[in-house]
Amino acid sequence: MDVENMMENPLTGIHEPIEIDERRDFKQEIARCAFADMLHDHERNYCYHQAIRKAIDQVHHSGKKAVVLDIGTGSGLLAMMAATCGAEVVYACEEVEEIAKCAKQVIEDNQLEDKIHVIPKNSTKLQVGPGKDIPEQANIIVAEVFDTELIGEGAIETFRDACRRLATEDCIMIPYAASWYAQVLESSFLRSCRTPNAVQVTPELKVEIPPSVLDCPGSLMAFDIQLSQLKTEDFVCVTRPVIVFSYIFPEMKELENEESERLHLMAETEAVCHAVVMWWALQMDKDGDIQLSCAPHWAHPDGRNQAWRDHWIQAVYFPPKEIKVVPWESFSLVVRRRRCNICVSLSKSSSPEEPELPHCTCGLHRYSSHTRVSALSDSSRHAIYHAALRKVITQDSVCLCVGSDIMLPLMASKLGAEVYVILEDGAAGDLLKSYADYNEAKNITLVQKDAFYLCEQQPQKRASVLLGEPHFSTSTLPWHNLKFWFRKHSLRHLMCPEDGLVTIPQGFCLKAVAVEFAELWKIKAPVCVVGGLDLRSFASLIEEAQSVADDPVEPQPLWEYPCKAMTKEFIILQLDLKNDPDMTSNISSSGVIAIESNGSCNGLALWTEFKLDSSNSITSGPTQEIVPGQQIVWDRFSRQGVHLLKNTSLYPKVIKWDFTFSLSNGCMSFDFEGQ
């Protein structure tokens, strides 16, 4: 079978043949591009509706008929708003054919098919003229083609093409303009998401960061984050927000693909400038009466009463070199845009250089998420590992480390063990070598070979300690790190007899809690009516696509998404990792957990705990005891699993759950139901 038809099972590590399911791929495209959670954004809906109404009134007052083009119509909502506000004719284009077909059905459901014409094309492919896609140019163009980076969905090209070909000279664009804001922050937490900190594991043991990592510019990928969920002590505002780029959409005919802006800023406090956070705001109308901001709460006109949204959040960019400033000191921020990519630099020089687009040179950012990078700075977690290791490691120990770990092999080496590290990721191997060399850990041997194909001579000594964080770069859900257990089974020939082997971790626990998400439930909840318009056909399309394409449990950094506990935590699965998995068996469990708090139970959060020994364990879940009725404090260095309940209008008394785990293929199945 072709490589393209093989996929590594994230839990077992086995490369398995997969069926090419075109239906699933197509449904996944619909599930991803439909962005139904936008329909829950009441502020967005209101602003667009008000701007559309105002534009149509202006066109009518000039004695003309309103010809509206809705670019990227999706559900057809904005097109229907235009029709109900009095537009004589509305054209709505949508490049995903099945979504365009659904939009047509939604329009028919609302009896607006005589006014709205749906065209299954991208706006840049539309032909204008008699007998073509649209027979006339539009004097009102409505578009909602933005993402967190404003221009990432091709907004610039979309508006530029619309201005050149699809719009009349006096066309009203909705939105009219956009402004991109930037603010410089000091934040050790945000910095740790790009550059790990040196870790003082114990008074005697400190792991330093090699220069190759400290000097690495990081990844080109934007760091999207719900900045409003940062704690007050997480950051200091070094400057006030400033506008970096402004776009007037009716004037975008000649906008270049590259631009840069140098801004002169003044520090308001003594600080180290760690990060530049950015967001954008829309001016919906030319007069500026209708505004929509994506700012974090401290810079938002509505403060903490701001509208919640997950489709447009904030982004963090890291300068290649940090600078220290004192109050009232001037410095420069240079922001460069190359198509849809952004990079920044900070300088005290009178002639600052333009920043280059970042590309990882150290290896860490090529295989690690921002969440994973920040975990390398979690000294409390590393101290727990060290406490477990020093109980069992002696000068005679031979450790076999499995996973994409950096810190544990270094700790084991510093405690005197001979360490063999099995790495299946070349970038992780280069990174570990850099750490080992810089920290003078000389007794670490890298075995860059698939664990399934190691012979008995590799490594040369039988391991007395099997060690894992565990963490694997292929893991997306926390229980995928059980790959450690399956790897142990395949590496048995490299270890000493069972009675002389120490396994760390030695136990595993999968836990869950029923919760009331304040906002996160909206990402999957159907929207049936908006502003009196019936969207049930669109809601059905998305639900059907998600049922085919999406897994029922998905990873989320829950510290960014507040939730209240509705039950006590409960255990779904416990495993003794000292024993090898029985690859022919299935594990099943079920239970009922009582709701113990008022509120709407709309989901479940799942996490793992790895038991290192009898007194030390590591969690990917809550950092404080869960109390029903109270907000949960989540570990910020891990992602948790989220299962959203389908019927959130019910107020169940219990949650009934069923779970199965097939060890032959590593498949876990979850079923949760409120009753």
N, C-alpha and C positions, 0 to 999 in steps of 0.2 A: 504494500500500500504506500502511496506517495507520502512524503513528509508532511505535505499540506493537510493530509487527512489523519494526522496523528496529533495527539495532545497529551501533555503530562497531567496525570491526575494529581491535583494539588495536595492530596492527603497521602496517597500511597506512594507517589513519586514514579509510578509506572507509566510509560508512554503507551497510550491506548488508542486504538482506531476509533475515529468518530465519524458518524454519518453526516454528510453534507445535507443539511435540511434547509432548502431554500425558503420554505415557508417560515421557519423559525428566524432565519436571518432577516427576512422581510418584516416580520412582526417586530423584531428587535429594533429595526430602523424606525418603525412607527412609534414604538414605545419610547424611544429616545428623542425623536424630533417633535413629538406632539406637545411636550411641555405643558401638560394639563394643570400642573400646580400654578401656572400663571393665572389661570382662570379664578383661583382663590385670592388673587391679589386685587382686593377691592379698590385700593388707591390707583393702581394701574388702569383698571377698567374705568373708573370714574374720570381720570384725567383724559384718557383717550376719548371717552364719550363727550365730555365737555368741549374738547378741542375740535372734534368732528362737527358738533352742532354749531359752534362758533364759525368755523370755516364755511359751512354750507350757507349759513345766514349771510356771511360777507359776500359770497358769490351771488346769491339771490339779490342782495341789495344793489349789486352792480348791474343787474338786469340780465344776467346769464344763467343758463341752466348749470346745475352742479353735476360734473362728470368725475366720478371718484374711481381711483385705482387703489385697491388694497393689495399690497405686496406681501406674499407669504401669509395667506389668509388663515391657514390652520383650521380652526373650528368654524370660521366664517363670522365670528363675533363682530369684528370691527366693520366688516362689510355690511352686516345687518344693522349695526348702529347707524351707519351712513344712510342706509335705506329708510330706516324709521325716523331719521332726522330730516328727511325731505329731499334727499338727492334724487335727481331724475333718473340717473343711470349709474350703476356700480359695476366695475369689473374687478374680479378677485382672482389672483393667480396663486397657484400652489404647485411646486414641482413634484411632490410625492403624490403619485397618481391615486393611491387608495385614500389618502387624506383629502385630496381634491374631490374625490367621489363622495366621501362622507360629508364634506362641507356643502356640497350640492344637496345632499339629503337633509342636512340641518336647515338649509335655507328653504327647502320645500316644506319642512315641518312647521316653519314659521310663516308660510304663505308669502314669501318674498321673492319667489323665483322669477316673477315678471320684471323685477327691478335689478336683480343681481345675476351677472353672467360669470360662471366659474371657468377658468382656463387652466388646465393641468400642465403648467409650464413654469420654469424659473423666469423671473421678470427680465433677466438679461437676454432671454431667448424670445421674448414677445416681439411680434411684428405689428407695426402700426400702419393703418391706412384702410381704405374701403375694401371690404371683403377679407380682411386679415384678422388677426387675433383680437385686436381692439381697433375699431374703425376710426377712432379719433383720439387725440392726445387728452390727457386728464388735466383738469384745472384744480383738482385736489388729489394729492397722493398721501396715502396712509401706509406706514410701514412700521413693523415691530420686529426688527432683525438684529437685536442687540444681545450681547452676553456680558459676563462679568468684566471683560476687557473692552467693552463697548463695540469694538470693531472686529471681534473675533469671528463673528458669523458672516463676515463679508459685507458689513454695513456700508463701508466706504464705497466699494465697487457698486453695490446696489443703488445707493443714492446718486453716485456719479453717473451711472448709466441712465437712471430715471430722469435726471436733469437734462441729459443730452438728447434723449430720444422720446421719452414717454410723456413729458410734461409740456404744457403751454408756457409761454414766457411769464405769465402772471400766476403760475401755479402756486397754490398754498401747500406746503409740505407739513405733514404731521408725523413726528414732532418737527418743530421749526429749527431747533438748535440743540446742541449738547455741549457740556463742559466737563472736562476731565480734571479732577482735583488730586492734589498730592499733599501729603503731610509727613514730616520727618519725625520718627519716634526713636526713643531709647527703649529697648525691650530685650532683656536677656533671654526671655522665653522665645520670642520670635527669632532672635539671632540663632538660638540653638536648633531651630528647624532648618537652618542652612549650614551652620558650622557647629559641630559638637564642642562642648566645653571639656577642659581637662577634668578628670574625675578623681577626687580624693576618696578612694575606696575605704581606706583605714588611715590612721595617723602614719603608718609605715608604708602604705602603698598608694601611689598616685600614678594614674595613667595619663600621660601627656599626649597631646594631639600633634601628629607629625606636620611639618610645614606644608607638605603636599596637600593636606586637607585644609589647613588654615588659609592657604593662599588660593584655594580653588574657588572660581567664581560661581560654582553651583550649576543648577539646571536652567535651561531656557524656559521650562514650563512654569507658568504663573502659579503662585501659591494663593489659591482661593480660600477664603476663610470668613467665618462670621465674626468680624472684629468686635461686634457689640457684646460678645460673650467673654471677652478678655476680662480678667479681674482688674480692679483699680490698681493694684500693686504690680500688675504685669507690665506696665508701660508708663512712660512719661512723654508728653507732647513737647517736642523740642521747638517746633514752629507752629504757626497757625496754618490752616489749610490754604492752599493757593491754587489758582487755575493754571494748568499746564497747557492744555490744548483746548481750543474752542472750535466747533464746527457749526456753520450755518448751512443746513442741508440744501436749501434752494440754490446755494452758491458753490456747490461741490463739483462743478464740471471739470475743473482743472486740478483738483487736489492730487498731490504727488503721493507715491507709495511710500516714500521715506520723508521724515521730518524730525527735527530736533529742536528743543527749546532750552535755553539757559535762563534760570531764574535766580535772582539775588534774594537770599533769605536772611533773616535775622533770628538768632537763637534767643529763646525766652527763658532759658535755664541752663545751668551747667550740666552737660550730658555727653554721652558717647552716642553718635548717630548710627544706630544699628540697622534701621530699615526705613524704607519709604513706602507708605501705604497709599493706595489710590482707589478712587471710586469716581462715579460720574453722576451727573444730573441732567435731566431733560427739561428743556423749555418747550412746552407743547405748542404755544402760539407766539406770534411775532410780538405781541404786546407784553409778553412775560407774565400774564395773569395766571397761567396754569403751569405749575412746576412739579416735578417729580424727582426726588433725591434718593440716591442709594448710599448715603453717608452712614458711617457708624453713629451710634447714639450720641456721642459727645460732640459731633459736628452736624447733627441733623436738626432741622428746625423744630421737629416734634419731640426731640430728645428720646427718652425711653418709650414714648408712645408711638414711635415710628412703626410704619407698616412692616410686617415680616415678609421676607421673600427669600427663596433659596436659589432662584434662577438668576438673580442679579445680586451678587454680594460684593465684597471688597477683595482686593488683591494686594499682596505684599511683594515688594521687590527689594533686592539686597544690593547695596553698592559694593563694588569690588574692594574698596578700601574704606574702612570706617574712619571718621574724624572725631576729635574731641572739641567741644565748643564751650564757651562761657557766656553768661548773659550779655545780650546786645552785640555779640560778635557776628560779623557778616560772613557768609559763605555762599557757595553756588551749588545749585541742584541742576544737573543736566539730565534731561529725559529724551531718549531717542526712540522713535517708532520706526520700525522697518516692516512694512505691511501690517500684520496683526501682532507682531512681537514687540515687546517693550523692554528696555533696559535703562538703568539709572546710574549716575555717579555723583559723588559729593566731593567738593574741593574748596580749599581756601585760596587757591591760586587765582590770579587775575586772568589767566588764560587756561581754563580747565579743558582737558581733552574730552572728546566725545566718548561715551562708553561703548564697548563692544558687546554684541550679543553673547551672553554667557554660555559656555559649554564645559561640562564637567571634565576635569583633567586628573582627578584623584581616584575615580571609580565609585566613590560612595554614592553620589547622586544619580548614577546610572542605574543602580538596582535598588535604591531605597527611596521611599516616600518621605515627605517632610515629617510625617508623624514618626517614622522609624528613625530618621536622623536625630530628632529631638530626644528619643529614648536613650540614645548613647550618652546623654548628659544627665540621666537620672541617677544621681549618686546613691539615693536611698535604695533603689532597686539593686544596684551593683553591690552594695554593702550586704544585702541579704544573700546574694549568690556567694560572696566571699565567706560569709559566716558558715554556709553549708560546705564549701570546698575545704576550708582549713580543718574541718573535722576529719576528713578522710584522706587528704593528700599528704604524702610523705615524700622524702627524697627518692624513694624507690618506686613511686607510683608511675604507671604508664597510662596516660589519658588519651582516649579516643573521642574527639569532639566532632559532632555532627550538626550541620546547619550553617546558616549564613551569619555566624557569630563573629565578633571581634573581641569583646571584652573577656569572655570566659577563658579562651585559650591563653590570653595574656595573664589573667589571674592565676590559672593553674601553673603556668610557667614560672611566675614569680614565687609561687609556693614550693617550687623545686621539682615539679613533675616533668617527665619527658612527655611531650604533647604531640600527638598526630591529629591533624585537622583535615577532615574529608570535605572538600569544597567542589561543588559542581558548577560554580559561577566564577569565571576567570577574573572578573572585576573585583569580586569579594576576596579572592586570593591575593591579588596585587595590593589591595588595601590592607589586609591583615599583615602582609609582609612589611608594608610601610610602618604600621603601628609597632610591629615586633622589633624592627631594626631601630626605630627611634627610641623605644623604651628598653632597649638592650635585653630583650627576651630571646635568648640564643638557642633554647632547646625546643623550638617549635618546628615541626616538619609539615609542610603543606602537601597533601595528596590530592591533586586536582584531577580526579577521576570519578566517574559515576560509581556510587557505592555498590551497585549491583554487579560490577565487573572487577572488583578488587580481589586479588588472589591472596592466598594465605601468607605470602611473603611481603605483602604490603599492608600495614607497616611490618617491620621486622620483629617486633615484640608484641606479645599478646597483651591487650589492654586490661588493666585492673579497674579502671574507672571509665564508664561511658558517660559522656557529658554533653548536655545541650541546653540552650537557653529555655526552651527551644525556639528558634526563629528561622524561617526560610523565606528567601526573597520572592518565592512563588506564592506565598500565603496571602490571601485577601481577608478571609474570616479567621477569627482567633483559633478555632479548632483545627484549622488546616495545619497548625504546627504539631499536631499529632503525627505528622509525617516522621517525626523523630522515632516514634514507637515502631512504625513499619520499617524504617531504616535499621533499627536495632535488630529486627528479625533477619534482615538480609546480611548483616555484618557479624552474625554470631560466630563465624569461623575466625574472626580476628580478636576475639575476647577470651579471657581466661574462663575456667568453668564457672557455672552459675553461683556456686557457693562462695567463690572468691571475688565476684564482680560487684562493684558498687555502681548503681545507676542513678544519675541525677539529671532530670527529676525522676522520682520514683512513683509518683501518683498524678492522676489527672481528674479534674472535676469540671463538668459543664453545668452552669447555673443559669437561671432565668428569673425575671421578675416582670409582672404585669404592670404597665405604666399608663399614665395619661400624658402624652406628648403635648406640649403647649402649641406647637406649630408643625412639627415634622410630619404628622399624619396627613397633611395636605398634599404631600408629594405623590400619594397613591389614591387619595379620595376622589371619587367622581364629582363633577360639577354639573348639575342637571339644568339649572336656571341661572342666568345672569342678566340682571336688568329687565326681567320679564321675557327674555328670549330663551327658547327651549333648546338646550344643548344635549339632550339625552342620547341622541344618535352618536354624537362625538364621544360622550362618556363611555358608551358601549364599545366603540371602536378601540379606545385606549385600554379598557378593562380586558377585552379579548386579547389584544396584543400583549399586554403584560402577563396574562395567564399563560401564554405560550412561550414568551421570550425571557421573562424575568424569574429568577429564583425567589422563593417565598421569603427567604432571609437574605438581607443584604448588609454589607459593612457600612458603618457610619461612625464618625468621631463624636460620640454622644455628649462630650463636654460642650460642643457647639449647639446642642439642641436640648434645651431644658425639658425635664420630665419629672413628674411626681410619681412616687411609688404607690401602686394601688393594692399590692399584696406584699407579703414577706417574700424574700428570695427563696427559691426552691431548687433542688438538685434534679437534673435530668439524667446525667450519666456520670458514673465513677469508674475509673480504670486503675488497675495496678500495673504500672509500667515496668515493674521488675520482671513480670512474666511476658513472654512473647505473645503477640496476637494469634488467635486461632483463625487462620484465613478462610476457614470453611463455615464459620458461624455467623449468626446474626444476633444483635443485641436489641432488645425491645424494652421499653418502659412506658408507663402511662400514669396519670394521676389527675387530681382535682385540687386546685388551690383557691381559697376563699378570697373574695374582694373585701378589703378591710378599710377602705377610704371612700369618701364621697367624691364624685367626679365621673368623667367619661373614660372608661378603659378603652383605649384605641390602639394599643400595641404591646409588644413584649420586647424586652431587651435581654440579650444573651451574652455571656462571657465565659471565660475559662479561668481556672486556677490550676497551676502546676505545683504539686507538692514536692519540694526539693528533698526534704527529710522530715523527721518527726516534728521539728520546730520551725521550719522555714518554708514559706510558700510565696508564690508570685501570682498576682492577679492581673487580668486585663479588664477588670470591671470596676466596681465602686471602690473608692478609697476611704469611705466611712461607712459605718453600719447603716443598712437600709431600714428606714422606719416608714411604714405605710402612712400616707398623707403628707410626707415631706419630700422636698426636692432631693434628687440623688446627685451625689458628687462623684463624677466619673474620672477614671484615670485618663490623663491627657496624652499619654505616651502610647496608647493602643487604640485600635478601633474595635467597636463592639458589633454584635449582630443585632439586626432589627427585623422584627416580624410585625407588620401592620395588619390589624384586624380589618376585615372587609366591612362589617356592619358597625360603624361607630356611633350610630344613633341609639343603640341599645345600652342599657345600664345593667350588665350582668351581675349576678351574685357570686358566680364562680367562673374560673377559667379551667376548662377541661383540656388536657394535652395528651398527645401520643407521640412517641419517638421511636424510630428504628435506625439501626446502624448496621449496614452490611459490610463486614470486614473484608469480603472478597474483592469489593471494588471501592471501598472507602466512602460509599454513598450514605449520607445522613438525611433522614426525612423527618420533618417537623409538621405537626398539625396542632393548631391552637383554636379553641372555639369558646366564645363567651356564652354562658347559659344562665 
